[in-house]
């Protein structure tokens, strides 16, 4: 996770705006990123924006938290998100103000009240971003102080406006956009000033901290959060700092958990079990004649309910009826810590710790050089036949017939060929911008000859051609050779998971 700190204050109308520089540094400290980039704020807003746009040329490919500074710091990250996701993006704007003025309509003339309108293509000419939103992609959440011109624009543009906390309305509004990726902007003045007052332009009747967390958590449960912006902190009261030490990590945790969760949901669809039962968000999977864990395990919901004891009893019965021990995929383990501890306390054995890795297709192409011929087929019968020929594990025929042959399109089997001999394979399944890579296999007499890199290179090219250029794959923790290959090829760690086996 990358934290981009932009200590810009010149766009604010607040009399104490210079406090935003200190606020940006504090927010960056509280976010705990693995990488921290500070964008120097220039004397002119356009200068700062240019520097930020340069940073986001690459940063948009990673999960990034942008901290300000005033709301104007959102120009670069949101524009980069539009570039990466296009019409598949929705922006949820948690803010007491709509930020929809133009230079002609703004009462204050301050840019932080114009930034969203600028992202929509109407603003100061020197600040217009290279990639712009459409009104239908924007949801205002918590905006309760709109100027007349802003209200007129909302009424006529197609922007959705939810003025008070209403989680159901927010979720439905994002669903209505058809978006698969969500960027979340949080101006801390969305909070009620009786609870949090360290902002320059407070407005009454705002969100309570737990309401904000609940809304962000609900978004992360259902959509992939691809970026987060947190702005407008003017340190003033010690109690506000104490609140942020809890609030900021919690918001980041929920947003960061979104990508691992969405990957696991895609993987469950890409590697389908023939027998599936849904139970209050749980996904119970079974594949007769197959011993592999993924399609014979229960995938928990994003949030574990208070009725987990009864749900576990049902899960155990589901698998006992099929002469199996209950197997639960704790995934991602970071979010299911309490469930993991509960299962461990009840004697469930930990098994098969696994790493999930992700990469951008362009990075994989750059990092790999094909050395053998790779072909692709999307014929289900051929895909199943190739899998049976190369897999070499118990139950290969059943897996090929019941799972590989039923991979949801667009899907393909890559085959590496040398001297007319089949020497490697990889199954690809694309879904809403992501491509999963499964069953990477190289025949034993051709390992360490570049077959794996050739397959990954071809997989990245296929992913780009199918508009799914973000790659993910899973590798067992103790498979060090495969892990080295993937790391050399541009993959980085997303999350980990493991299984818990009923005693």
Helices and strands as residue ranges (DSSP letters): E 2-6, H 19-31, E 35-39, H 45-59, E 64-68, G 71-73, H 74-85, G 86-88, E 89-94, G 111-113, H 115-119, G 125-127, G 135-137, E 138-141, H 148-157, E 160-162, H 167-177, E 181-187, G 188-190, H 209-222, E 224-231, H 238-270, E 275-279, E 282-286, G 294-296, E 298-299, H 308-320, E 327-330, H 337-345, E 349-360, H 361-367, E 373-377, H 380-391, H 396-402, G 404-406, E 411-418, E 421-431, E 434-442, G 444-446, H 451-465, E 470-476, H 480-488, E 492-501
